[in-house]
């Protein structure tokens, strides 16, 4: 009877060792998968950040180019009536001399 108890104890010990070894292997695999998932998640966040930053930069440049003021000479020429702008160059130079 003692022999059967020893054999049973040995079998239980062997089974516990096998089960523990399987659990350790599964834990190792799960930790590798979790690290991989974290790394992928981090890469996706970095990629999303780059896309959002470039999108914001593009929108900013678009708004800046639309709201940029015209140069002073263009604004002055636009404020003058068309008849004055269409005068020949000689008349314009003569008008400039008179106003000085």
C-alpha positions in Angstrom: 0.0 0.0 0.0 2.8 2.3 0.8 4.1 1.6 -2.7 0.9 2.8 -4.3 0.9 5.9 -2.2 4.5 6.6 -3.3 3.6 6.0 -6.9 0.5 8.2 -6.6 2.5 11.0 -4.9 5.2 10.7 -7.7 2.5 10.9 -10.4 0.9 13.9 -8.7 4.3 15.6 -8.4 5.1 14.8 -12.1 1.7 16.2 -13.2 2.2 19.3 -11.1 5.6 19.8 -12.7 4.2 19.3 -16.2 1.2 21.7 -15.5 3.6 24.3 -14.0 5.9 24.0 -17.0 2.9 24.5 -19.3 1.7 27.5 -17.3 5.2 29.0 -17.5 5.3 28.5 -21.2 1.9 30.1 -21.6 2.9 33.0 -19.4 6.0 33.6 -21.5 4.0 33.5 -24.8 1.4 35.9 -23.4 4.0 38.3 -22.2 5.7 38.3 -25.6 2.3 38.9 -27.3 1.5 41.7 -24.8 4.8 43.4 -25.5 4.2 43.1 -29.2 0.7 44.5 -28.9 2.1 47.4 -26.8 4.8 48.1 -29.4 2.3 48.0 -32.2 -0.1 50.3 -30.3 2.8 52.7 -29.6 3.8 52.7 -33.3 0.2 53.4 -34.3 0.0 56.3 -31.9 3.2 57.8 -33.3 1.9 57.4 -36.8 -1.4 59.0 -35.9 0.5 61.9 -34.2 2.6 62.4 -37.3 -0.5 62.4 -39.6 -2.3 64.8 -37.3 0.6 67.2 -37.1 1.1 67.2 -40.9 -2.6 67.8 -41.3 -2.6 70.7 -38.9 0.4 72.2 -40.6 -1.3 71.9 -44.0 -4.4 73.6 -42.7 -2.4 76.3 -41.1 -0.5 77.0 -44.3 -3.7 77.0 -46.3 -5.3 79.6 -44.0 -2.1 81.7 -43.9 -1.9 81.8 -47.7 -5.6 82.9 -48.0 -5.4 85.6 -45.3 -2.0 87.1 -46.3 -2.2 90.8 -47.0 -1.4 92.2 -50.3 1.7 94.4 -50.6 1.2 98.1 -50.1 1.8 99.0 -53.7 -0.9 96.5 -54.8 -3.4 97.9 -52.2 -2.7 101.5 -53.4 -3.1 100.6 -57.0 -6.4 98.8 -56.3 -7.6 101.9 -54.4 -7.0 104.1 -57.4 -9.8 104.5 -60.0 -9.3 102.5 -63.2 -9.0 105.7 -65.3 -5.9 106.8 -63.4 -4.3 103.4 -63.7 -5.0 103.3 -67.4 -3.3 106.6 -68.1 -0.2 106.4 -70.3 3.2 106.4 -68.6 4.0 109.9 -69.7 0.9 111.4 -68.0 1.7 109.4 -64.8 5.2 110.7 -64.6 3.9 114.2 -65.4 1.4 113.9 -62.6 4.0 112.7 -60.2 6.2 115.7 -61.0 3.3 118.1 -60.4 2.4 116.6 -57.0 6.0 116.8 -55.7 
